Amino acid sequence: MEGTVCADCGAKFFPPRQVCAECKSSNLTPHEFDGHGAIYSFTTVRQAPLGFEGNLPYVVGMVKLDEGPMIEAQITDVNPDDVRIGQRVEMVIRKLREYGKEGAVVYGYKFRPIANGN
């Protein structure tokens, strides 16, 4: 997961930004996040938007990364009834969608619970 860090105030951002939201500096450099965090909030999707109907129900949550930023992502590899606020998660690469039987397959980040995470 590559984001940015402000060289002036140390604020970290994901996705990457051109200007720091904290101090307004444009002195940002690439930062690689380790992809670990905890579930801050979540919801279970039972009626999916067009193109995402295949794996209902699924969980979408706000994940607070250990390094600061909070991001929205799907929570995967878990029974929706087992998801808990504060649960430790790690970033994984998974298929997001497929455009037809012979179209492009789009991959991106999701989060899954860490074994033995609270």
ChimeraX attribute file (.defattr): number of C-alpha atoms within 10 A of each C-alpha:
attribute: neighborCount
match mode: 1-to-1
recipient: residues
	/A:1	13
	/A:2	14
	/A:3	17
	/A:4	23
	/A:5	21
	/A:6	24
	/A:7	14
	/A:8	14
	/A:9	14
	/A:10	13
	/A:11	17
	/A:12	25
	/A:13	25
	/A:14	18
	/A:15	11
	/A:16	17
	/A:17	17
	/A:18	14
	/A:19	15
	/A:20	22
	/A:21	13
	/A:22	12
	/A:23	12
	/A:24	12
	/A:25	14
	/A:26	14
	/A:27	14
	/A:28	22
	/A:29	14
	/A:30	14
	/A:31	16
	/A:32	12
	/A:33	19
	/A:34	13
	/A:35	18
	/A:36	19
	/A:37	23
	/A:38	24
	/A:39	24
	/A:40	18
	/A:41	16
	/A:42	19
	/A:43	14
	/A:44	16
	/A:45	15
	/A:46	12
	/A:47	11
	/A:48	13
	/A:49	8
	/A:50	7
	/A:51	11
	/A:52	13
	/A:53	13
	/A:54	10
	/A:55	9
	/A:56	13
	/A:57	13
	/A:58	21
	/A:59	20
	/A:60	19
	/A:61	21
	/A:62	18
	/A:63	30
	/A:64	20
	/A:65	22
	/A:66	14
	/A:67	14
	/A:68	14
	/A:69	16
	/A:70	17
	/A:71	15
	/A:72	16
	/A:73	17
	/A:74	20
	/A:75	28
	/A:76	19
	/A:77	12
	/A:78	13
	/A:79	11
	/A:80	18
	/A:81	8
	/A:82	8
	/A:83	20
	/A:84	15
	/A:85	14
	/A:86	15
	/A:87	19
	/A:88	23
	/A:89	24
	/A:90	19
	/A:91	23
	/A:92	15
	/A:93	11
	/A:94	14
	/A:95	11
	/A:96	14
	/A:97	14
	/A:98	14
	/A:99	10
	/A:100	9
	/A:101	7
	/A:102	7
	/A:103	8
	/A:104	10
	/A:105	12
	/A:106	11
	/A:107	12
	/A:108	12
	/A:109	16
	/A:110	22
	/A:111	27
	/A:112	19
	/A:113	23
	/A:114	15
	/A:115	9
	/A:116	7
	/A:117	10
	/A:118	12
